[in-house]
Amino acid sequence: MTSRERVLLSFAHREPDRVPCWCGASTEFWAKAKRELRLDEEGLRRRLGDDFRRVFAAYRGPQQALSSGSTYRSPFGVERPGIGYGQPMAHPLKDATLADLRNYCWPDPDWMEVSGVRAEALKAAVSSPGPATTGFWKKPR
């Protein structure tokens, strides 16, 4: 079964050959794993049995200053110590009142540049990685 088939079956609430997997990890992990296993990005994802590929729309909204220790802020104002990983440092609406919610600067969909998402998704399409057969850290022969 291909990753695409596996994921689509799951979204349709039908049972695939196995649970679809997403290998979310830090950029530091990916860099080290690719180097140690001598694999490129796709090769590592296939080795780990990763069924998902993430694509991103580019943020074009207003820039806001980051708090100390933060390296990323989502369009909803949630700051993290890393891009796409790490626990949120705080949430701007944690103690919000109804008035705070009304007055909050909610993200505008026009802040996201989506024109390249389709091409990125097609480039990242996975046809058949299958499960990892050589083990997680075992080097291929």
RORO-952962 format. One record per atom (N, C-alpha, C, O): residue number from 1; atom name; x, y, z. Coordinates in steps of 0.2 Angstrom, whole numbers, plus 2048, in hexadecimal, padded with zeros to 3 digits. Layout:
gukol/vovo/u/v/w
NUM/CA/X/Y/Z
...
END
This chain:
gukol/vovo/u/v/w
1/N/804/7FA/800
1/CA/800/800/800
1/C/804/806/800
1/O/809/806/804
2/N/803/80B/7FC
2/CA/807/811/7FC
2/C/805/816/802
2/O/800/815/805
3/N/809/81A/803
3/CA/808/81F/808
3/C/801/823/807
3/O/7FD/824/80B
4/N/801/825/801
4/CA/7FB/829/7FF
4/C/7F4/825/800
4/O/7EF/827/803
5/N/7F4/81E/7FE
5/CA/7EF/81A/7FF
5/C/7ED/819/807
5/O/7E8/819/809
6/N/7F3/818/80B
6/CA/7F2/817/812
6/C/7EF/81D/815
6/O/7EA/81C/819
7/N/7F1/823/814
7/CA/7EF/829/817
7/C/7E7/82A/815
7/O/7E3/82C/819
8/N/7E6/82A/80E
8/CA/7DF/82B/80C
8/C/7DA/826/80F
8/O/7D5/828/811
9/N/7DC/820/810
9/CA/7D8/81B/813
9/C/7D6/81D/81A
9/O/7D1/81D/81D
10/N/7DC/81F/81E
10/CA/7DB/821/824
10/C/7D6/827/825
10/O/7D2/828/829
11/N/7D7/82C/820
11/CA/7D2/832/820
11/C/7CB/830/81F
11/O/7C7/833/821
12/N/7CA/82A/81B
12/CA/7C4/828/81A
12/C/7C1/823/81F
12/O/7BC/820/81E
13/N/7C5/823/825
13/CA/7C3/81E/82A
13/C/7C2/817/828
13/O/7BE/813/82B
14/N/7C7/815/824
14/CA/7C8/80E/822
14/C/7CF/80C/824
14/O/7D3/810/825
15/N/7D0/805/825
15/CA/7D6/803/828
15/C/7DB/801/823
15/O/7DA/7FD/81E
16/N/7E1/805/823
16/CA/7E6/803/81E
16/C/7EA/7FD/821
16/O/7E9/7FA/826
17/N/7F0/7FC/81D
17/CA/7F4/7F6/81F
17/C/7F8/7F8/826
17/O/7FA/7F3/829
18/N/7F9/7FE/827
18/CA/7FC/800/82E
18/C/7FA/807/82F
18/O/7F7/80B/82A
19/N/7FB/80A/835
19/CA/7F9/811/837
19/C/7FE/815/833
19/O/804/814/833
20/N/7FC/81A/830
20/CA/800/81F/82C
20/C/805/822/831
20/O/802/824/837
21/N/80B/823/830
21/CA/810/826/834
21/C/812/82D/832
21/O/813/82E/82C
22/N/813/832/836
22/CA/816/838/835
22/C/81C/839/839
22/O/81C/838/840
23/N/822/839/837
23/CA/828/83A/83B
23/C/82A/841/83C
23/O/82E/844/838
24/N/827/844/841
24/CA/828/84B/842
24/C/82F/84B/847
24/O/82F/848/84C
25/N/833/84F/845
25/CA/83A/850/849
25/C/83D/856/847
25/O/83B/85A/842
26/N/842/858/84B
26/CA/845/85F/84B
26/C/84A/85E/844
26/O/84B/859/842
27/N/84B/864/842
27/CA/850/865/83C
27/C/857/862/83E
27/O/85A/85F/839
28/N/859/863/844
28/CA/85F/860/846
28/C/85F/858/846
28/O/864/855/844
29/N/859/855/848
29/CA/859/84E/847
29/C/859/84C/840
29/O/85D/847/83E
30/N/855/84F/83B
30/CA/855/84D/834
30/C/85C/84E/831
30/O/85F/849/82E
31/N/860/853/833
31/CA/867/854/830
31/C/86B/84F/832
31/O/86F/84C/82E
32/N/86B/84D/839
32/CA/870/848/83C
32/C/86E/841/839
32/O/872/83D/837
33/N/867/83F/838
33/CA/865/839/836
33/C/867/838/82E
33/O/86A/833/82C
34/N/866/83D/82A
34/CA/868/83D/823
34/C/870/83C/823
34/O/872/838/81E
35/N/873/840/827
35/CA/87B/83F/826
35/C/87D/838/828
35/O/881/835/825
36/N/87B/836/82E
36/CA/87D/82F/831
36/C/87B/829/82C
36/O/87E/825/82B
37/N/875/82A/829
37/CA/872/824/825
37/C/874/825/81E
37/O/872/821/81A
38/N/877/82B/81C
38/CA/879/82D/815
38/C/873/82D/811
38/O/873/829/80B
39/N/86D/830/813
39/CA/867/830/80F
39/C/865/837/80E
39/O/867/83C/811
40/N/861/839/808
40/CA/85E/83F/807
40/C/858/83F/80B
40/O/856/83B/80E
41/N/854/845/80B
41/CA/84E/846/80E
41/C/849/841/80D
41/O/846/83D/812
42/N/848/83F/807
42/CA/843/83A/805
42/C/845/833/807
42/O/841/82F/809
43/N/84B/832/806
43/CA/84E/82B/808
43/C/84D/82A/80F
43/O/84B/824/811
44/N/84E/82F/813
44/CA/84D/82E/81B
44/C/846/82D/81C
44/O/844/829/820
45/N/842/831/819
45/CA/83A/830/81B
45/C/838/829/819
45/O/834/826/81C
46/N/83A/827/813
46/CA/838/820/811
46/C/83B/81B/816
46/O/838/816/817
47/N/841/81C/818
47/CA/845/817/81C
47/C/841/817/823
47/O/840/811/826
48/N/83E/81D/825
48/CA/83A/81D/82B
48/C/833/81B/82B
48/O/82F/81A/82F
49/N/831/81A/824
49/CA/82A/818/823
49/C/825/81E/824
49/O/81F/81D/826
50/N/828/824/823
50/CA/824/82A/823
50/C/81F/82B/81E
50/O/821/82B/818
51/N/818/82B/81F
51/CA/813/82B/81A
51/C/811/833/818
51/O/80D/834/813
52/N/813/838/81C
52/CA/811/83E/81B
52/C/817/843/818
52/O/81D/842/81A
53/N/815/848/814
53/CA/81A/84D/812
53/C/816/853/813
53/O/811/854/811
54/N/81A/858/817
54/CA/817/85E/818
54/C/818/863/813
54/O/81E/864/811
55/N/813/867/811
55/CA/814/86D/80D
55/C/812/873/811
55/O/80D/873/815
56/N/815/879/80F
56/CA/813/87F/813
56/C/811/885/80E
56/O/814/885/809
57/N/80D/888/810
57/CA/80B/88F/80D
57/C/810/894/810
57/O/812/894/816
58/N/812/899/80C
58/CA/817/89E/80E
58/C/813/8A3/812
58/O/80E/8A5/810
59/N/815/8A5/818
59/CA/812/8AA/81C
59/C/814/8B1/819
59/O/81A/8B3/819
60/N/80F/8B5/818
60/CA/810/8BC/815
60/C/80D/8C1/819
60/O/80C/8C7/817
61/N/80B/8C0/81F
61/CA/807/8C4/824
61/C/80C/8C9/827
61/O/812/8C9/826
62/N/809/8CD/82C
62/CA/80D/8D2/82F
62/C/812/8CE/834
62/O/811/8C9/837
63/N/818/8D1/834
63/CA/81E/8CE/839
63/C/81D/8D1/840
63/O/81C/8D7/840
64/N/81E/8CD/845
64/CA/81E/8CF/84C
64/C/824/8CD/84F
64/O/827/8C7/84D
65/N/826/8D1/854
65/CA/82D/8CF/857
65/C/82B/8C9/85B
65/O/826/8C7/85E
66/N/831/8C4/85C
66/CA/830/8BE/85F
66/C/833/8BF/867
66/O/837/8C4/868
67/N/830/8BB/86B
67/CA/832/8BC/872
67/C/838/8B8/873
67/O/83B/8B5/86E
68/N/83C/8BA/878
68/CA/842/8B7/87A
68/C/842/8AF/87A
68/O/83E/8AC/87D
69/N/846/8AC/876
69/CA/847/8A5/876
69/C/842/8A2/870
69/O/843/89C/86F
70/N/83E/8A6/86D
70/CA/83A/8A3/868
70/C/83D/8A4/861
70/O/841/8A9/860
71/N/83C/89F/85D
71/CA/83F/8A0/856
71/C/83A/89F/851
71/O/83B/8A0/84B
72/N/833/89E/853
72/CA/82E/89E/84E
72/C/827/8A0/851
72/O/826/89F/857
73/N/823/8A3/84D
73/CA/81C/8A5/850
73/C/818/8A3/84A
73/O/818/8A5/845
74/N/812/89F/84C
74/CA/80D/89D/847
74/C/809/8A3/846
74/O/809/8A8/849
75/N/805/8A3/840
75/CA/800/8A8/83F
75/C/7FB/8A9/844
75/O/7F8/8AF/844
76/N/7FA/8A5/849
76/CA/7F6/8A6/84E
76/C/7F9/8A9/854
76/O/7F6/8AA/85A
77/N/800/8AA/854
77/CA/804/8AD/859
77/C/807/8A9/85E
77/O/809/8AB/863
78/N/807/8A2/85D
78/CA/80A/89D/861
78/C/811/89D/860
78/O/813/89B/85A
79/N/815/89E/865
79/CA/81C/89E/864
79/C/81F/897/866
79/O/81D/894/86B
80/N/825/895/863
80/CA/828/88F/864
80/C/830/890/864
80/O/832/895/861
81/N/834/88C/867
81/CA/83B/88D/867
81/C/83E/88A/861
81/O/844/88A/860
82/N/83A/887/85C
82/CA/83D/884/856
82/C/837/885/851
82/O/832/885/852
83/N/83A/884/84A
83/CA/835/885/845
83/C/831/87E/844
83/O/835/879/842
84/N/82B/87E/845
84/CA/827/878/844
84/C/828/872/849
84/O/825/86D/849
85/N/82C/874/84F
85/CA/82C/86F/854
85/C/82D/872/85B
85/O/82E/878/85B
86/N/82D/86F/860
86/CA/82E/872/866
86/C/827/874/869
86/O/823/875/866
87/N/827/873/870
87/CA/821/875/873
87/C/81F/87C/873
87/O/824/880/873
88/N/819/87E/872
88/CA/818/886/872
88/C/81B/889/879
88/O/81A/886/87E
89/N/81D/88F/878
89/CA/820/892/87E
89/C/81A/895/882
89/O/81B/896/888
90/N/815/897/87E
90/CA/810/89B/882
90/C/80A/89B/87C
90/O/80B/89A/876
91/N/804/89D/87E
91/CA/7FF/89E/87A
91/C/7FC/8A4/87B
91/O/7FA/8A6/881
92/N/7FB/8A8/876
92/CA/7F9/8AF/877
92/C/7F1/8B0/87A
92/O/7EF/8B5/87C
93/N/7EE/8AA/879
93/CA/7E7/8AA/87B
93/C/7E5/8A6/881
93/O/7E0/8A5/883
94/N/7EB/8A4/885
94/CA/7EA/8A0/88A
94/C/7E5/8A2/890
94/O/7E1/89F/892
95/N/7E5/8A9/891
95/CA/7E1/8AC/896
95/C/7DC/8B1/893
95/O/7DA/8B5/897
96/N/7DA/8B0/88D
96/CA/7D6/8B4/889
96/C/7CF/8B5/88C
96/O/7CC/8B0/88E
97/N/7CD/8BB/88C
97/CA/7C5/8BC/88D
97/C/7C2/8BC/887
97/O/7C5/8BC/881
98/N/7BB/8BC/887
98/CA/7B7/8BD/881
98/C/7B9/8C3/87D
98/O/7B9/8C3/877
99/N/7BA/8C9/881
99/CA/7BC/8CF/87E
99/C/7C3/8CE/87A
99/O/7C4/8D1/875
100/N/7C8/8CB/87E
100/CA/7CE/8C9/87B
100/C/7CE/8C6/874
100/O/7D1/8C7/86F
101/N/7C9/8C1/874
101/CA/7C8/8BD/86E
101/C/7C5/8C1/868
101/O/7C7/8C1/862
102/N/7C1/8C6/86A
102/CA/7BE/8CA/865
102/C/7C3/8CF/862
102/O/7C3/8D1/85C
103/N/7C8/8D1/866
103/CA/7CD/8D6/864
103/C/7D3/8D3/862
103/O/7D8/8D7/860
104/N/7D4/8CC/862
104/CA/7DA/8C9/860
104/C/7DB/8CA/858
104/O/7D7/8CA/854
105/N/7E2/8CB/857
105/CA/7E4/8CB/850
105/C/7E4/8C4/84C
105/O/7E9/8C1/84C
106/N/7DE/8C2/84A
106/CA/7DE/8BB/847
106/C/7E1/8BB/841
106/O/7E1/8C0/83D
107/N/7E5/8B6/83F
107/CA/7E8/8B6/838
107/C/7E3/8B6/833
107/O/7DD/8B4/833
108/N/7E5/8BA/82D
108/CA/7E1/8BB/827
108/C/7E4/8B5/822
108/O/7EA/8B5/821
109/N/7DF/8B2/81F
109/CA/7E1/8AD/81A
109/C/7E6/8B0/815
109/O/7EA/8AC/812
110/N/7E5/8B6/813
110/CA/7E9/8BA/80E
110/C/7F0/8BA/810
110/O/7F4/8BC/80C
111/N/7F2/8B9/816
111/CA/7F9/8B9/819
111/C/7FD/8B3/816
111/O/803/8B3/817
112/N/7F9/8AE/814
112/CA/7FD/8A8/812
112/C/7FD/8A8/80A
112/O/7F8/8A9/806
113/N/803/8A7/807
113/CA/804/8A6/800
113/C/804/89F/7FE
113/O/809/89B/800
114/N/7FF/89D/7FB
114/CA/7FD/896/7FA
114/C/7FF/894/7F2
114/O/7FE/88E/7F1
115/N/801/898/7EE
115/CA/802/897/7E7
115/C/807/891/7E6
115/O/806/88E/7E1
116/N/80C/890/7EA
116/CA/811/88B/7E9
116/C/80F/884/7ED
116/O/813/87F/7EC
117/N/80A/884/7F0
117/CA/808/87E/7F4
117/C/807/878/7F0
117/O/809/872/7F1
118/N/803/878/7EA
118/CA/801/873/7E6
118/C/808/870/7E3
118/O/809/86A/7E3
119/N/80C/874/7E0
119/CA/812/872/7DD
119/C/817/86E/7E3
119/O/81A/869/7E1
120/N/817/871/7E9
120/CA/81B/86E/7EE
120/C/818/867/7F0
120/O/81C/862/7F1
121/N/811/867/7F0
121/CA/80E/860/7F2
121/C/80F/85B/7ED
121/O/811/855/7EE
122/N/80F/85D/7E6
122/CA/810/858/7E1
122/C/817/856/7E1
122/O/819/850/7E0
123/N/81C/85A/7E3
123/CA/823/859/7E3
123/C/824/854/7E9
123/O/829/84F/7E8
124/N/821/854/7EE
124/CA/821/850/7F4
124/C/81D/84A/7F4
124/O/81E/846/7F9
125/N/819/849/7EF
125/CA/815/843/7EF
125/C/819/83D/7EF
125/O/81E/83C/7EC
126/N/816/838/7F3
126/CA/81A/832/7F5
126/C/815/82C/7F2
126/O/80F/82C/7F3
127/N/818/828/7EE
127/CA/814/823/7EB
127/C/815/81C/7EF
127/O/80F/819/7F0
128/N/81A/81A/7F1
128/CA/81B/814/7F5
128/C/821/813/7F9
128/O/825/80F/7F7
129/N/821/816/7FF
129/CA/827/815/803
129/C/827/80E/806
129/O/82C/80C/808
130/N/821/80C/808
130/CA/821/806/80C
130/C/824/806/813
130/O/827/80B/814
131/N/823/801/817
131/CA/826/801/81D
131/C/82E/801/81D
131/O/831/7FE/818
132/N/831/803/822
132/CA/838/803/822
132/C/83A/7FB/823
132/O/838/7F8/827
133/N/83F/7F9/81F
133/CA/840/7F2/81F
133/C/847/7F1/821
133/O/849/7EB/823
134/N/84B/7F6/822
134/CA/852/7F5/824
134/C/853/7F7/82B
134/O/859/7F6/82E
135/N/84E/7F9/82F
135/CA/84F/7FB/836
135/C/850/802/836
135/O/852/805/831
136/N/84F/805/83C
136/CA/850/80C/83D
136/C/857/80F/83C
136/O/858/813/838
137/N/85C/80C/83F
137/CA/862/80F/83F
137/C/867/80A/83B
137/O/86D/80C/83B
138/N/865/805/839
138/CA/869/800/836
138/C/86B/803/82F
138/O/866/805/82B
139/N/871/803/82D
139/CA/873/806/827
139/C/872/801/821
139/O/872/7FB/822
140/N/86F/804/81B
140/CA/86E/7FF/816
140/C/874/7FC/813
140/O/879/7FF/814
141/N/873/7F6/810
141/CA/879/7F3/80D
141/C/87B/7F5/807
141/O/87F/7F2/804
END
